[in-house]
Amino acid sequence: MKKIAVFTSGGDAPGMNAAVRSVVRTALYNNLEIFGIYRGYSGMIRGEIEQLHSKSVSNIIQEGGTILKSARSEQFRTNEGRKMAFDQLTKHGVEGIVAIGGDGTFTGANIFFEEYGIPTIGIPGTIDNDLYGTDFTIGYDTAVNTALEAIDKIRDTADSHDRAFFIEVMGRNSGYIATSCGIGGGAEITIIPETKTSIEGIASLITKGKKSKRSYIIVVAEGDPEGSAWEIAQKVKVLAPNMKHRVTTLGHIQRGGRPTAMDRLLASQMGMGAVEALIEGKQNMMAGVINGELKYTPLSEAIKKAKPINPNLIRLGEILGGATK
Ligand code: F6P
């Protein structure tokens, strides 16, 4: 293998730049030529491919976003789109790919590998932490820290005004960000898709709560089947009409900002792991980190297998939030 390419795709995540830097520097260390594909699969189809050098990735480890840009490509879902992408890679002589992204990115990579056989290694880059085969995905830790900073601030005003705040965090269909934010932010209630939500329970906590307690932090994972934070607040209000409340959706602020030390380290480790895997002849795998060590999981498993939230963390959130036995 002489030439490989790297791209970022799907929702960006803080730490993706650290991963790109690690991929580039590890490739060069091993005397490989390394190409950057811009804007994910869309750029692959359009041939937005450029050779990268050590300097191309200078001064980016601390930056959020991704220097390679990102996109979600509808065209890559089609046979024609994938054929165009393959032609572009062939034109540039690319013999191996490092795909940095989440489950959508890996689903595409898995199909592409099965059709065209170009060895591919995935690096889990998503704030959602919803991929099997790694303890943490790149960007999750930063996103949780960003959300916590906001929740701390909201608590100040919630407390001053004796209000209940319904705070929606990201996570798509997973409650990882919400669970960590609920514990770390001292939430009274954390609402996640992994557990059944009781609107009655929330209303009763607020109406029958201790007299001394008048402000509440309710963290809501965006993917909860009961609806968005706004919808859940409306439902609770029907049962607790005197509730004074506000709703805050933290949104894309969770996707930006400088990556934490943990995300930089994780991304750097995975970047090296991905390139070394290609050199060793691994293909169609994801480079994850479990208990601090690099581990490889077939892409098909990483996207299909569930990664349940540790039930003890859910229980901890409930206990610390003031639940009764
Ligand atoms: O997968 C990352 C993520 O930020 C999810 O948490 C969220 O549901 C989604 O992407 C938002 O996507 P978009 O940036 O396309 O609005």
Boltz pocket constraint, residues with backbone or C-beta under 6 A from the ligand:
constraints:
  - pocket:
      binder: B
      contacts: [[A, 11], [A, 12], [A, 102], [A, 126], [A, 127], [A, 128], [A, 170], [A, 171], [A, 172], [A, 222], [A, 255]]
      max_distance: 6.0
